[in-house]
Amino acid sequence: MTLLDVARARHDTPGCAEVVHLNNAGAALPPAPVLDAVIGHLRLEARLGGYEAAAAAAVKVDAVYEAIARLIGCLPGEIAVVENATRAWDMAFYALRFKPGDRILTSRAEYASNVIAFLQVARRTGLRVEVVDDDEHGQLSVRDLERRLDGDVKLVAVTHVPTQSGLVNPAAEIGRLTRAAGVPFLLDACQSVGQLPVDVRELGCDLLSATGRKFLRGPRGTGFLYVSERLADTLEPPFLDLHAAIWTSHDAYEIRPGARRFENWETNYAAKIGLGVAVDYALSWGVEAIEERVTALAARLRRRLGELPRVTVQDHGQRLCGIVTFTVDGESAADVHHRLGAAGINTSVSAVTSARYDLGGRGLAAVVRASVHYYNTDEEIDALCANLQY
């Protein structure tokens, strides 16, 4: 396992003294620098006024775009900072135009919010949604995707890491195929950014959505959208305001160039600045070092769970990450979650309603989700397992 300084990471994380936090795929514990940044800006607003505080913090706000660009390997102008990952994903998806006969290709791991959007637009336009088969490892089959790609496919939209499994879909291979076919590729990276290295140039995606609150350890109510420079100015966001566009004459407007056309004027400046600090904090550890520790901790947790007689680990995929899902014979996922919570161990539940293509196809009503981060310890993993033994 990596030599990442776990003691320092825990010292920087006040919540580590309060709970065993294994719900990082829901919302990770923020480090002290993020807390200080958010609270510091709120205090500045209280002293100066909201508009005045935003003007005083302009350099910090600009630095948020620069930090995200460093994190995912793009230009600052290719980043829009928005309220959450769902808003980021929706702003990209609903900017695309479809007609009857068009097809969207997606994965079995897809998240409910994304599929609901597919189905809504399918009802409006007559497009078809197709689910690409899994391969023998349980990840998206690159071979089946290649077989399905033709001139009717107008979008490939895939979740990189799903909410209900430790699977990591083969995004770079998907990007290679979509680029060759000239088909836009929208990647939901909500669960991967912050725990895995994500470079949009290497992955070949045209659009990417992510959140601040999960593995980036940023504030809730923050997210961002990457829109490739070559694509941004061809897309009209589903709605506009005076930030996204300029009212140029009595009956005309011009849409702002670049990714910031997907933002709106009002924003939570304290949280936005906190997001930038969270990104810088992650970069200070090194995302490769974070991945190494997170992946090793998750592997240890899967091994320990596999030793328990009534527990079944439900993860599948050739490459696995820091999300670990499992079921306990004779006990509902909700009951296990509540029992662990009563012992001071935070987990969550992924239900079939969040992932029907996957969990429904496997006959699972729900799974318990334990998601580790680099500040977690072997002792905390042991505590979870001890509370499942009786």
N, C-alpha and C positions, 0 to 999 in steps of 0.2 A: 504494500500500500504506500501511497505517496507520503513524503515527509512534510506535507502541509501542516502548519502550526495550529493544531486543533485547539490547544489551550488558549491561544490568542483569539481564535475565531469565537470561542465560547465566551471569553472575557468581553469581546465586542458586542455580544448578543445578550441583552438583559433577560430575555425570555428563557434562556437556558437554565436559569436559576429557579424557574417557576414550573415548567412542564417538560415532559418528554415529547418533543414536537416531531411527529412523524406524519405531518400533513403539509409538507412543503409543496406538493402538487396542487394544494388548495390555496394556501397563502403562507409563504415562509416567514420566519421570524426576522424582522428588519434589524440590521446592525445599528449601533449607536450613531455612526456618522449620518445615516439616513434620517434617524429620529431628530438629530440636531439640526439638519438642514431644513426639514419640514417645519419644525417648531420655530426655528430661527426666522424663517420667512413669515410665518404667521405673526410673530412678535413685531416684525418690521411693518407688516400691514397695520397692526394695531397702533403703532407709533406714527406712521406717515400717511396711512390711507392706502387702499388697495391699488389704485392706478399708479400712485407715486412709488409704492414699493416695487411694482413691476418694472417701472422705468429704472429704478435704482439697481435692480437685479438683472438688467438686460444681458450683461456679459455671462452671468450664470445660466440664463435661459438659452443663449446661443450655444453654450458649452454642452447642453443636453444633446443636441443634434450631433455635435462632433463626437461625443462619447458613444452614442448608439452606432454611428457610422464606423467607428473603430471596432466596436464589438462584432458587427456582422459583415464588415468588409465592403462598405459602399461609400457613397458621397453623402455629406450632410444634407444636400438638396434633394436626396432621394428618400428622406425620412419625414413622415408626418407624426406628430405626437398627439394622441387622442385619449378619450376617456377610459378605454379598456380594449381588450383584444377583440371582443365581439364587434364593437363599433369599428375597429380597424378592418376586420375581415369583411363586414357588411359594406363599408364604404368602397372597398375594392370590388367586391362581387357585384353589387348593384350598379356599379359604373359600367359594367360590361353589357353589351347588347346582344340579345338572342332572338331568333326567329323560329317558326315551326320547322322541324327537321334537324335543328342543331342538337348536338349531344354534349353532355358533360360526363367526364369520367372521374370517378372517385374511388375511395378505398372502403373496405369493410370496417376499418377502424374509425370511420368518420364520426364526428361529434354531432349530437342532436341539433344544435343551433344551426350548423352548416347545412345539414340535410333538410331542415325545415325551410331554409332559404331556397335551396334547390327546388323543393316541391312547390313552394309559392310561385317562383318564377316559371316553373314548368306549367303550372295551371294558367298563368297569364299568357304565355307565349307559345306553348306547344312543343317546347324542347323536350328531350328525353334524358333521363338520368340513368347512367349505367354504373354498376358496381364492379370494379375489376376484381378478378379472383385473387385469393391468397395463394402463395406458393407452399411448398412442403414444410416450410418453417413457420408459417402463419403470418408472414408479412405480405405486402402487396407483391403480386407476381409481375416482375418486369416483363417477362415473356408475354403474359396475357395483355398487359398494357400495350406493348408494341403491336400485338395482333389487332387490337381494337382501334388504334390511332389511324384515322383517315380524314378526308376533307370535311366531313360533317362534324368532327370534334372541334368545338370552339373553346373548350376550357378543360384542363386537368386540375382538379382541386383535391388536395390530399392533406391529411393531418400527419405531421411528422412523428409526434409521440402522442398516442391517444390518452384520453382521460382514464380509461379502464384497464390499462395494461402497461407493462414495462417495455413493450415493443418499440423499436425505432425503425420506422419505414425507410426504405432505401431512396432517400430524396435525391441524392446526386445522380443515381441511375435514371430516376424519373426525369430529372432536369435534362440529362443528355438526350433522352428520347424526345421530349417536348421541344427542345431547341431545334433538333434536326427536322421535326415535323412542322415547325412554325406555329405551335399551339401555345397560348399563354398558360403558365403554371403558377397557381396560387397555393402557397404553402402555409398551413396553420402551424405556427411554431410556438404556440402558447406554452406547451410543456417542455420544449427543448431548449429555448433560449435561456441561458443562465446555468444549465447543468451540462450542456454539450457544446463543443465548438460549432458555431453556425456561421458559415461564410457564403453569402448569397451568390458570389461569383462562382465558387466551387459547386454549389448546389444547382445553379442554373435556373433558379426560380425568378419569375418576373414580378411577383407580388408576395409579400410575407407579412403575416400579422403576429403580434406577440403582446404579452402582458408584462406589467411591472411587478405584480404582487406574488408571483410564484417563485421560480428558482432564481430570478434576479434579486429577490429580497427587497423590492421597492414598495412604495405605498400602494394601497388599494386605490382604484379609480384612476389608474394610469395604464397606458398601452401605446403601441406604436405600429405604424404601417410603413413597410418598405415598398416603394414603387420604382421600378427600374427607369432610369433616365430616358431610355428609348421609348418607353411606353407611356409615361406620365401624361404628356401633353396630348395624347390621343384619347384620353379618358375624361368624361364629364361626370363628376361626382353626382350621386343621387339627389343631393340638395346642396345649395350654396348660400353663403352669407357675404357680408362685406369684408370678411377676412379672406375667404376663398375666391372672391371675385371683386372686380371694381365696377361700379356703376358709372359708365363712361358718357352717357347722354340720356335724354329723356326716356328713350325706349331701348337702350342697349347696355350691355355689360361685357366685360372681358374676364375670362377665368384666369386666375393666377397661374403662372408657370410652375412646373415641378410638383413635388409631392405635397407641398403645403396647401394645395387646392383641396386636399381631403380633410383639412382641419376646419374648425370654426373659431370665431373670435373669442368667446369666453372660455377661460380655462382655469384650472386650479393651479396657480403658480407655485404654491408651496409644494404640492405633490409632484408637479413637473420637475422642479429643481431637485426634489428628493429622488426622482427616477434617475436623473443624471448622476447623482452621487452614488446611487446603487450600482449603476453600470460601471462607474469608475472603480468602485470598491471591488466588484467582481473581477475587473481587469487587473487590479492590483494583486489578486491571488493567482491569476492566470487561469483561463477557462480550461485548458488542458489538465492542469493540476486538480481543478474542481471535478472534472469528469472522472479522473482516475480514482479519486477518493469516493465519490458518490457511487460509481459503478462497483467498486470493491465492497462498500458497505451493503449495497443492495444484494450483491451476490452472497455475502455472508448471511443476510437475513433470509434469503431464499433457502440456503442450506439448512439453517436452523429450523425454519418452518417445515421443511421437508422431513425433519426428524420427528415431528409431532404426529401422533397416530391419527388424529381426527382432522388434520389440516391438509388442504390441497392447494398448492400454489397454482394460480391460473394464468400466469404470464406465458406468452409464446412469442416467437420471433428469433431470428438469427442473431440479432444484436439487441441487448437489453440495457436498460438505463436504471435510474434511481427510483422508479415507481414499481412497487411490489404489490400484487393483488392475490388474494387468497379467499377460500371459503372454509368454514368449519362445519363438519358433519353434525346435523341435528340442531343447528343454531343459525338463525338468520343473520345476514350481514349487519343489519341495523342493531340487533341485540349484541353482537360482538363489539361493534363500534361503541355502543353506550357503556358496555362493561369495561372496555379499555379506558374510555373517558373518565369513568368513575375512579380509576386507578391513576389518573393524571397522565395518561398516554393519549396524545391526539392522533387520530386517524380520520379517515372519511369513508364514505360508501359510494361506489359507482353502481347505479341501477340500470336496468335494461332500457329504461326510457331515455337515458343519455347516449346509448350506443346499441340500437336495435340490430343493426347489420351484424355486429360482432357478438355481443352477449346473447342476443336472441338466437342467433345461428348456433351458438354453443349450448343453448338450453339453460342459461344462467339468468336468474332473476336479479341478482346483485352480487357484488364482490366487495370485500373489505380492501381498502387501499391504504397501504403504509408507504409513504414516500420520504426517502432520506435526503439529507443534505450534508455538506462537508463538516458542519459543526456537530452533527450527531456522533454518537460513540458506540463502541461494542457493548458497553454496559446498558445503554438504552435499548439496543436490539435485544439483549438478553432479558430486559424487563418486559418487553412486549411478549416475548415467547413464554416467559414464566407465567404471565397472566392468561395464557391460552392452555396451560396444562392443569387439568383437574379431572 
